[in-house]
Amino acid sequence: MAKQKETANRTPSTVTVIIPMYNAEKYIEQCLNSLVAQTSQDFDVIVVDDCSTDNSVNLVRNFIPQFDGRLRLKSLSKNSGNSGVPKNTAIQMARSKYLTFLDSDDYFGATAIEELIKIAEMTDADIVHASHYFSFKDGQNNISTSTFQQKYFVDRPVLESPDIGERVKKFTERGFLWWGCNKLIRREFLLENKINFPPVSVWEDLVFAFMCVICAKNYVRVPNVFYFYRLRDDSLSHRPNDPFNMIQTLMKVIKALDDFMDRIEFFKQNPQFRYMFFDWHIQARLNILCKFFYVDNNFQPFLIDKLFRQKFSSANLQECLGFMSYFYTATTYQRFLLSKMSGENTALKKKISELEMDLAKYKVNSFVK
């Protein structure tokens, strides 16, 4: 009991590393060992277990002595089914100046904490944003530098423009890495702006990252590479998803983003940027839905409509009508373009065939002469 009191009363470290965990017994030791090996030990660790059914919790407990009171293990009473709830729980528990997120199957390079603290203190950053990370396939040793970002890379610390419209545009151009990970975040900044993760199974990081991008006064991009990301075929983001569940989740994500933008005066005065972002997000998901309905299952539009109405209750259907209108408008136009292109391709092939026939006849006639 005395030890718990001593831990509770100790001065918080500069950084808290937040680790959401569910059935990570294969990976959590490597994750925590990477923290033990940090060149700066000016950090606390909060592991939030989401009702693991394997040996993960016991493995974490074995590490507690190595952190000398800086590691806390929180167990949720009910499985949340997503990583957002554990992360939000840890944000409320933390007392440090900065937070950073580390997935239980990933790990940090040895100088990660030291580098992040140095940059944040030097730039007075709300957010320190790293674009690149190290990636490797689970069970393999080949490590490469990767990113989901497509542009706006830097070779030194750079302060992001304060223009919110420009930030929205950059986001839709994949100019930000929209993980919760790979960043250092000032904790008071999150609390002041009421930023947290929505309780959804996918895209919760995108919502969180977008809120951070919009609200941060000092958003600092850096070229540092310190995060090791494990590619797993069985991870939640790689599992096949029911398209109707995906649509419902998409609606929840849009609602969370809309509620957030309602609090921001910029979006009230400039609604075009709100809808620009919604359009970009929905368009990115339409590709998945179109493949499922039109390619994988070869459904006709009337069958898709029937499935929508069978799958959703009348109340849920009303919520999804806006999306269904958008879906049909966009996909009908896409199918029209594809049909037009297919017709043009058939006509072009016919023309090529006719030209080849004419060429063959010319060669024969030339040979006979």
C-alpha positions as CSV (number, residue, x, y, z in Angstrom):
1,M,0.0,0.0,0.0
2,A,2.9,2.4,0.8
3,K,4.4,1.7,-2.6
4,Q,1.1,2.7,-4.3
5,K,0.9,5.9,-2.3
6,E,4.5,6.7,-3.2
7,T,3.8,6.1,-6.9
8,A,0.7,8.3,-6.8
9,N,2.5,11.2,-5.2
10,R,5.6,11.2,-7.3
11,T,6.3,14.1,-9.6
12,P,5.0,13.3,-13.1
13,S,7.5,12.9,-15.9
14,T,7.6,15.2,-18.9
15,V,6.0,12.6,-21.2
16,T,3.4,9.9,-20.8
17,V,3.5,7.0,-23.2
18,I,0.0,5.6,-23.7
19,I,-0.4,2.0,-24.8
20,P,-3.8,0.5,-25.5
21,M,-3.6,-3.3,-25.3
22,Y,-5.8,-6.3,-26.3
23,N,-4.3,-9.8,-26.5
24,A,-0.8,-8.6,-27.3
25,E,1.2,-11.3,-25.5
26,K,3.3,-12.0,-28.7
27,Y,4.4,-8.3,-28.9
28,I,4.0,-6.4,-25.6
29,E,7.4,-7.4,-24.2
30,Q,9.2,-6.0,-27.3
31,C,7.1,-2.9,-27.0
32,L,8.0,-2.3,-23.3
33,N,11.6,-3.3,-23.7
34,S,11.9,-0.5,-26.3
35,L,10.8,1.9,-23.5
36,V,13.2,0.4,-20.9
37,A,16.0,1.0,-23.4
38,Q,15.2,4.7,-24.0
39,T,18.1,7.2,-23.7
40,S,15.8,9.5,-21.8
41,Q,13.8,8.0,-19.0
42,D,11.8,11.2,-18.4
43,F,8.5,9.5,-19.1
44,D,5.7,7.5,-17.5
45,V,3.8,4.6,-19.1
46,I,0.1,3.9,-19.0
47,V,-1.0,0.5,-20.4
48,V,-4.8,0.3,-20.7
49,D,-5.9,-3.3,-21.1
50,D,-9.2,-3.8,-23.0
51,C,-10.1,-7.2,-21.3
52,S,-7.4,-9.3,-22.8
53,T,-8.0,-13.1,-22.7
54,D,-4.4,-14.1,-23.1
55,N,-1.3,-13.6,-20.9
56,S,-0.8,-9.9,-21.8
57,V,-1.6,-8.5,-18.4
58,N,0.8,-10.8,-16.5
59,L,3.6,-9.9,-18.9
60,V,3.0,-6.2,-18.3
61,R,3.0,-6.7,-14.5
62,N,6.4,-8.3,-14.8
63,F,7.7,-5.1,-16.2
64,I,6.5,-2.8,-13.3
65,P,9.7,-3.1,-11.2
66,Q,11.8,-2.1,-14.2
67,F,10.1,1.3,-14.5
68,D,10.5,2.2,-10.8
69,G,6.9,3.3,-10.3
70,R,6.5,4.9,-13.7
71,L,4.4,2.2,-15.2
72,R,0.7,2.0,-14.5
73,L,-1.6,-0.8,-15.7
74,K,-5.3,0.0,-16.0
75,S,-7.8,-2.8,-16.8
76,L,-11.2,-1.8,-18.3
77,S,-14.2,-3.6,-16.9
78,K,-15.8,-4.2,-20.3
79,N,-14.2,-4.8,-23.7
80,S,-14.7,-1.6,-25.8
81,G,-14.1,-3.2,-29.2
82,N,-11.9,-0.3,-30.3
83,S,-8.7,1.4,-29.3
84,G,-10.3,4.8,-28.8
85,V,-11.8,4.1,-25.3
86,P,-8.5,2.9,-23.8
87,K,-6.7,5.9,-25.2
88,N,-9.3,8.3,-23.9
89,T,-9.1,6.6,-20.5
90,A,-5.3,7.1,-20.4
91,I,-5.5,10.7,-21.5
92,Q,-7.7,11.4,-18.4
93,M,-5.3,9.4,-16.2
94,A,-2.1,11.2,-17.4
95,R,-0.5,14.1,-15.5
96,S,2.5,14.8,-17.7
97,K,3.1,17.8,-19.9
98,Y,3.1,15.7,-23.1
99,L,1.5,12.5,-24.4
100,T,2.5,10.1,-27.1
101,F,0.7,6.9,-28.3
102,L,2.4,3.5,-28.9
103,D,0.4,0.5,-30.1
104,S,1.1,-2.7,-28.2
105,D,2.5,-4.5,-31.2
106,D,4.8,-1.7,-32.2
107,Y,7.9,-0.2,-30.6
108,F,10.1,2.9,-30.3
109,G,13.6,3.5,-31.4
110,A,16.0,4.1,-28.5
111,T,16.2,7.9,-28.8
112,A,12.5,8.5,-29.5
113,I,11.6,10.2,-26.2
114,E,14.8,12.2,-26.1
115,E,14.2,13.5,-29.6
116,L,10.6,14.4,-29.1
117,I,11.1,16.3,-25.8
118,K,14.0,18.3,-27.3
119,I,11.9,19.4,-30.3
120,A,8.8,20.1,-28.4
121,E,10.6,22.3,-25.8
122,M,12.6,24.0,-28.5
123,T,9.6,24.9,-30.6
124,D,6.9,25.3,-27.9
125,A,4.8,22.8,-29.9
126,D,1.3,21.8,-29.2
127,I,1.9,18.9,-31.7
128,V,5.2,17.4,-32.9
129,H,4.3,15.6,-36.1
130,A,6.6,13.0,-37.7
131,S,5.7,12.0,-41.3
132,H,7.8,8.8,-41.6
133,Y,8.1,5.6,-39.7
134,F,10.0,2.3,-39.9
135,S,7.8,-0.6,-41.1
136,F,8.3,-4.3,-41.1
137,K,6.1,-7.4,-41.7
138,D,5.3,-9.5,-38.7
139,G,7.8,-12.3,-38.5
140,Q,10.3,-10.8,-40.8
141,N,13.4,-8.7,-40.2
142,N,13.4,-6.5,-43.3
143,I,12.8,-2.9,-42.1
144,S,12.1,0.0,-44.4
145,T,11.2,3.7,-44.0
146,S,7.5,4.3,-44.9
147,T,4.7,6.8,-44.8
148,F,1.0,7.1,-45.7
149,Q,1.6,10.8,-46.3
150,Q,2.0,11.9,-50.0
151,K,3.4,15.4,-49.8
152,Y,4.5,18.3,-47.6
153,F,7.6,16.5,-46.2
154,V,10.3,18.4,-44.4
155,D,14.0,18.1,-43.7
156,R,14.0,20.2,-40.5
157,P,11.5,21.2,-37.9
158,V,8.9,23.5,-39.7
159,L,5.9,25.3,-38.1
160,E,2.7,24.6,-40.0
161,S,0.8,27.5,-41.4
162,P,-2.0,28.8,-39.1
163,D,-4.4,29.1,-42.0
164,I,-7.1,26.5,-41.2
165,G,-8.4,26.4,-44.8
166,E,-4.9,25.5,-46.0
167,R,-4.6,22.8,-43.3
168,V,-8.0,21.2,-44.4
169,K,-6.8,21.3,-48.1
170,K,-3.5,19.6,-47.1
171,F,-5.3,17.0,-45.1
172,T,-7.4,16.0,-48.1
173,E,-4.3,15.9,-50.2
174,R,-2.8,13.3,-47.7
175,G,-0.4,15.9,-46.5
176,F,-0.7,14.8,-42.9
177,L,-0.1,11.4,-41.4
178,W,-3.4,10.8,-39.6
179,W,-2.3,8.3,-37.0
180,G,-2.6,9.1,-33.3
181,C,0.8,7.6,-33.1
182,N,4.0,9.1,-34.4
183,K,3.3,12.4,-32.6
184,L,4.0,14.1,-29.3
185,I,1.0,16.1,-28.0
186,R,0.7,18.7,-25.3
187,R,-1.8,17.2,-22.8
188,E,-3.4,20.5,-21.8
189,F,-3.9,21.3,-25.5
190,L,-6.1,18.1,-25.8
191,L,-8.1,19.0,-22.6
192,E,-8.6,22.7,-23.5
193,N,-9.9,21.8,-27.0
194,K,-11.9,18.7,-25.8
195,I,-10.2,16.5,-28.2
196,N,-10.6,12.7,-27.8
197,F,-11.1,9.6,-29.9
198,P,-14.6,8.7,-31.1
199,P,-15.7,5.2,-29.9
200,V,-15.6,3.5,-33.4
201,S,-13.7,0.5,-34.6
202,V,-12.0,2.2,-37.5
203,W,-11.0,5.7,-38.5
204,E,-10.9,6.9,-34.9
205,D,-7.3,8.0,-35.5
206,L,-8.3,10.1,-38.5
207,V,-10.9,12.0,-36.5
208,F,-8.4,12.6,-33.6
209,A,-5.7,13.7,-36.0
210,F,-8.0,16.1,-37.9
211,M,-9.1,17.7,-34.6
212,C,-5.4,18.1,-33.6
213,V,-4.5,19.6,-37.0
214,I,-7.4,22.1,-36.9
215,C,-6.9,23.3,-33.2
216,A,-3.1,23.3,-32.8
217,K,-1.6,26.8,-32.6
218,N,2.0,25.5,-32.9
219,Y,1.9,22.4,-35.2
220,V,5.5,21.4,-35.9
221,R,6.5,19.0,-38.7
222,V,9.8,17.1,-38.2
223,P,11.8,14.7,-40.3
224,N,12.6,12.4,-37.4
225,V,11.9,8.7,-37.8
226,F,11.5,6.8,-34.5
227,Y,8.4,4.7,-34.7
228,F,8.5,1.0,-35.6
229,Y,5.2,-0.2,-37.2
230,R,4.4,-3.9,-37.4
231,L,2.4,-4.9,-40.5
232,R,0.0,-7.7,-39.5
233,D,-2.5,-9.5,-41.7
234,D,-4.8,-10.0,-38.6
235,S,-4.9,-6.4,-37.4
236,L,-8.3,-4.7,-37.1
237,S,-7.5,-2.3,-40.0
238,H,-6.7,-5.3,-42.3
239,R,-9.7,-7.5,-41.5
240,P,-12.5,-7.7,-44.1
241,N,-15.4,-5.7,-43.0
242,D,-19.2,-6.0,-43.6
243,P,-19.9,-3.0,-45.9
244,F,-23.1,-2.2,-44.0
245,N,-21.1,-2.0,-40.8
246,M,-18.7,0.2,-42.6
247,I,-21.5,2.5,-43.7
248,Q,-22.8,2.8,-40.1
249,T,-19.3,3.5,-38.8
250,L,-18.8,6.1,-41.6
251,M,-22.0,7.8,-40.4
252,K,-20.7,7.9,-36.8
253,V,-17.4,9.3,-38.0
254,I,-19.1,12.0,-40.0
255,K,-21.3,12.9,-37.0
256,A,-18.3,13.1,-34.7
257,L,-16.5,15.4,-37.3
258,D,-19.6,17.5,-37.8
259,D,-20.1,18.0,-34.0
260,F,-16.5,19.0,-33.7
261,M,-16.7,21.5,-36.6
262,D,-19.8,23.0,-35.0
263,R,-17.5,24.2,-32.2
264,I,-15.1,25.9,-34.6
265,E,-16.0,29.4,-35.8
266,F,-13.9,29.0,-39.0
267,F,-16.3,26.2,-40.3
268,K,-19.4,28.3,-39.5
269,Q,-18.0,31.1,-41.6
270,N,-16.6,28.8,-44.3
271,P,-18.9,25.8,-44.6
272,Q,-17.2,24.9,-48.0
273,F,-14.2,23.5,-46.1
274,R,-16.5,21.4,-43.9
275,Y,-18.1,19.8,-46.9
276,M,-14.8,19.5,-48.8
277,F,-13.5,17.3,-45.9
278,F,-16.7,15.2,-45.8
279,D,-16.6,14.7,-49.6
280,W,-13.0,13.6,-49.5
281,H,-13.5,11.2,-46.6
282,I,-16.6,9.6,-48.2
283,Q,-15.1,9.4,-51.7
284,A,-12.2,7.4,-50.2
285,R,-14.6,4.8,-48.8
286,L,-16.7,4.7,-52.0
287,N,-13.9,2.8,-53.7
288,I,-14.2,0.0,-51.2
289,L,-18.0,-0.1,-51.3
290,C,-18.1,0.0,-55.1
291,K,-15.7,-3.0,-55.3
292,F,-17.8,-5.0,-52.9
293,F,-21.2,-4.3,-54.6
294,Y,-20.4,-4.0,-58.3
295,V,-17.2,-6.0,-58.7
296,D,-17.1,-8.8,-56.1
297,N,-20.8,-9.5,-56.1
298,N,-22.0,-8.0,-59.4
299,F,-25.1,-6.5,-57.9
300,Q,-27.5,-4.3,-59.9
301,P,-28.6,-1.0,-58.2
302,F,-32.1,-2.2,-57.3
303,L,-30.5,-5.2,-55.4
304,I,-28.2,-2.8,-53.5
305,D,-31.2,-0.7,-52.6
306,K,-33.1,-3.8,-51.4
307,L,-30.1,-4.8,-49.3
308,F,-29.9,-1.3,-47.7
309,R,-33.5,-1.5,-46.7
310,Q,-33.3,-5.0,-45.4
311,K,-30.1,-4.3,-43.4
312,F,-31.1,-1.0,-41.7
313,S,-34.2,-0.4,-39.6
314,S,-36.4,2.5,-40.7
315,A,-34.7,4.8,-38.1
316,N,-31.2,3.9,-39.3
317,L,-32.3,4.1,-42.9
318,Q,-33.4,7.7,-42.4
319,E,-29.9,8.5,-41.0
320,C,-28.3,6.9,-44.0
321,L,-30.5,8.5,-46.7
322,G,-28.0,11.3,-47.3
323,F,-25.2,8.8,-47.7
324,M,-27.3,6.6,-50.0
325,S,-28.1,9.5,-52.2
326,Y,-24.5,10.4,-52.4
327,F,-23.5,6.8,-53.0
328,Y,-26.0,6.3,-55.9
329,T,-25.1,9.7,-57.5
330,A,-21.4,9.1,-57.4
331,T,-21.5,5.4,-58.4
332,T,-24.0,6.0,-61.2
333,Y,-21.7,8.6,-62.6
334,Q,-18.7,6.3,-62.2
335,R,-20.5,3.5,-63.9
336,F,-21.6,5.8,-66.7
337,L,-18.0,6.9,-67.3
338,L,-16.8,3.2,-67.2
339,S,-19.5,2.2,-69.6
340,K,-18.5,5.1,-71.9
341,M,-14.9,4.2,-71.6
342,S,-15.7,0.5,-72.3
343,G,-17.6,1.5,-75.4
344,E,-14.8,3.7,-76.6
345,N,-12.3,0.9,-75.9
346,T,-14.5,-1.6,-78.0
347,A,-14.7,0.9,-80.8
348,L,-11.0,1.5,-80.7
349,K,-10.3,-2.2,-80.8
350,K,-12.6,-2.6,-83.8
351,K,-10.8,0.3,-85.6
352,I,-7.4,-1.3,-84.8
353,S,-8.6,-4.6,-86.1
354,E,-9.9,-2.9,-89.3
355,L,-6.5,-1.1,-89.8
356,E,-4.6,-4.4,-89.2
357,M,-6.8,-6.0,-91.9
358,D,-6.2,-3.2,-94.3
359,L,-2.5,-3.4,-93.6
360,A,-2.5,-7.2,-94.2
361,K,-4.3,-6.7,-97.6
362,Y,-1.8,-4.0,-98.6
363,K,1.1,-6.3,-97.8
364,V,-0.5,-9.1,-99.9
365,N,-1.2,-6.8,-102.8
366,S,2.3,-5.4,-102.7
367,F,3.8,-8.9,-102.7
368,V,1.6,-10.0,-105.7
369,K,2.7,-7.0,-107.7
